[in-house]
Amino acid sequence: MTTGDFFDTLDGVFDDIEGGKSLEDLREVFCDDGTSDYIVVCLRIVASGELQSQNDFYINFVQGFATMKEFCGKEVEPMYIESDHLHITALTTAFSVPVRVVYMDRGGDGEVNHHDFEASGEKAPIITLLYRPGHYDILYER
């Protein structure tokens, strides 16, 4: 298996979207463990590439690792490692897609807070994620 296999799967999903596949069929594609895992691998590889290509900037946000390559090898590329702010920043930059992360403050006042990750020139978030400790969910507007 090579990285090309993962990207071929993602490319196939893009083809499905562009081809007008129904929302129900797309939901089945994204809920398939094998396909969704391949997509996550692709995103992890892209995030790693962005972090390493902009090493001089991102290294300032990494603690406990001698190099960005080491950080990416242990915290970005492996599956089932929690993603964080740095991963989202890298993906937002790599794809030029602004993202909003919303989260509930644990203070109990019911307030929904958010943080916007801006992309080059784009200010309004295109993707909204709900952060729950250890997990992000995509939120869809109604």
C-alpha positions as CSV (number, residue, x, y, z in Angstrom):
1,M,0.0,0.0,0.0
2,T,1.3,3.4,-0.9
3,T,0.2,7.0,-0.2
4,G,-1.2,6.9,-3.8
5,D,-3.9,4.4,-2.6
6,F,-5.1,6.8,0.0
7,F,-5.2,9.7,-2.4
8,D,-6.9,7.6,-5.1
9,T,-9.7,6.9,-2.6
10,L,-10.1,10.6,-1.8
11,D,-10.1,11.5,-5.5
12,G,-12.9,9.0,-6.0
13,V,-14.9,10.6,-3.3
14,F,-14.4,14.0,-5.0
15,D,-15.5,12.5,-8.2
16,D,-18.7,11.2,-6.5
17,I,-19.4,14.7,-5.1
18,E,-18.8,16.3,-8.5
19,G,-20.8,13.6,-10.2
20,G,-23.9,14.5,-8.2
21,K,-24.1,11.4,-6.0
22,S,-27.1,11.6,-3.7
23,L,-26.6,12.8,-0.1
24,E,-27.7,9.4,1.1
25,D,-25.1,7.6,-1.1
26,L,-22.4,10.1,0.1
27,R,-23.3,9.5,3.7
28,E,-22.8,5.7,3.1
29,V,-19.4,6.5,1.6
30,F,-18.3,8.6,4.5
31,C,-19.6,6.2,7.1
32,D,-17.7,3.3,5.6
33,D,-14.8,2.8,8.0
34,G,-12.3,1.9,5.3
35,T,-13.1,5.0,3.2
36,S,-13.2,7.4,6.1
37,D,-9.9,6.1,7.5
38,Y,-8.3,6.6,4.0
39,I,-9.6,10.2,4.0
40,V,-8.2,10.8,7.5
41,V,-4.8,9.4,6.4
42,C,-4.8,11.8,3.4
43,L,-5.6,14.7,5.6
44,R,-2.8,13.7,8.0
45,I,-0.3,13.5,5.2
46,V,-1.3,16.9,3.9
47,A,-1.1,18.4,7.4
48,S,2.3,16.9,7.9
49,G,3.5,18.2,4.6
50,E,2.3,21.7,5.4
51,L,3.9,21.7,8.8
52,Q,7.2,20.5,7.5
53,S,7.2,22.8,4.5
54,Q,6.7,25.8,6.8
55,N,9.0,24.4,9.5
56,D,10.4,27.8,10.5
57,F,6.9,29.1,11.4
58,Y,5.3,26.0,13.0
59,I,8.3,24.8,15.0
60,N,7.6,27.7,17.4
61,F,4.4,26.0,18.5
62,V,5.9,22.5,19.1
63,Q,7.3,21.5,22.5
64,G,9.1,18.3,23.4
65,F,10.3,17.4,19.9
66,A,13.7,18.2,18.4
67,T,12.4,18.6,14.9
68,M,9.2,19.1,13.0
69,K,9.8,15.8,11.2
70,E,9.9,14.0,14.6
71,F,6.7,15.8,15.7
72,C,4.9,14.9,12.5
73,G,6.1,11.3,12.7
74,K,4.7,10.9,16.3
75,E,1.7,13.4,16.5
76,V,0.4,14.1,13.0
77,E,0.8,11.1,10.7
78,P,-0.2,8.2,12.9
79,M,-3.9,7.3,13.0
80,Y,-5.8,7.5,16.3
81,I,-3.7,10.4,17.6
82,E,-5.8,13.3,18.6
83,S,-5.6,16.3,16.4
84,D,-5.4,19.8,17.7
85,H,-5.1,23.5,16.9
86,L,-1.8,23.1,14.9
87,H,-3.3,20.3,12.7
88,I,-6.3,22.5,11.8
89,T,-4.1,25.5,11.2
90,A,-2.0,23.4,8.8
91,L,-5.0,22.1,6.9
92,T,-6.7,25.5,6.7
93,T,-3.5,26.9,5.2
94,A,-2.8,23.9,2.9
95,F,-6.3,23.9,1.4
96,S,-7.0,27.7,1.7
97,V,-10.3,26.8,3.4
98,P,-11.4,28.8,6.5
99,V,-12.7,26.7,9.4
100,R,-14.7,27.6,12.5
101,V,-14.4,25.4,15.6
102,V,-17.2,25.8,18.1
103,Y,-17.1,24.5,21.6
104,M,-19.1,24.6,24.8
105,D,-17.5,26.4,27.7
106,R,-17.4,24.1,30.7
107,G,-18.4,27.0,32.9
108,G,-22.0,25.9,32.7
109,D,-23.5,29.1,31.3
110,G,-24.5,27.4,28.0
111,E,-22.5,29.8,25.9
112,V,-21.2,28.5,22.6
113,N,-17.7,29.9,21.9
114,H,-15.8,29.6,18.6
115,H,-12.4,30.2,17.1
116,D,-12.0,31.0,13.4
117,F,-9.1,29.7,11.4
118,E,-8.7,32.1,8.5
119,A,-7.3,31.1,5.1
120,S,-5.5,33.3,2.6
121,G,-8.0,36.0,1.7
122,E,-11.0,34.1,2.8
123,K,-12.5,35.3,6.1
124,A,-15.9,33.6,6.4
125,P,-15.6,30.0,7.6
126,I,-16.7,27.4,5.0
127,I,-16.5,24.4,7.4
128,T,-17.7,24.4,11.0
129,L,-16.5,21.8,13.4
130,L,-17.8,21.0,16.9
131,Y,-15.0,20.2,19.3
132,R,-15.6,17.7,22.0
133,P,-12.6,16.5,24.0
134,G,-10.8,14.0,21.8
135,H,-13.1,14.5,18.8
136,Y,-14.3,16.9,16.2
137,D,-17.7,16.6,14.4
138,I,-18.8,18.5,11.3
139,L,-21.7,20.8,11.9
140,Y,-24.1,21.4,9.0
141,E,-26.3,24.6,8.7
142,R,-30.0,24.1,8.2
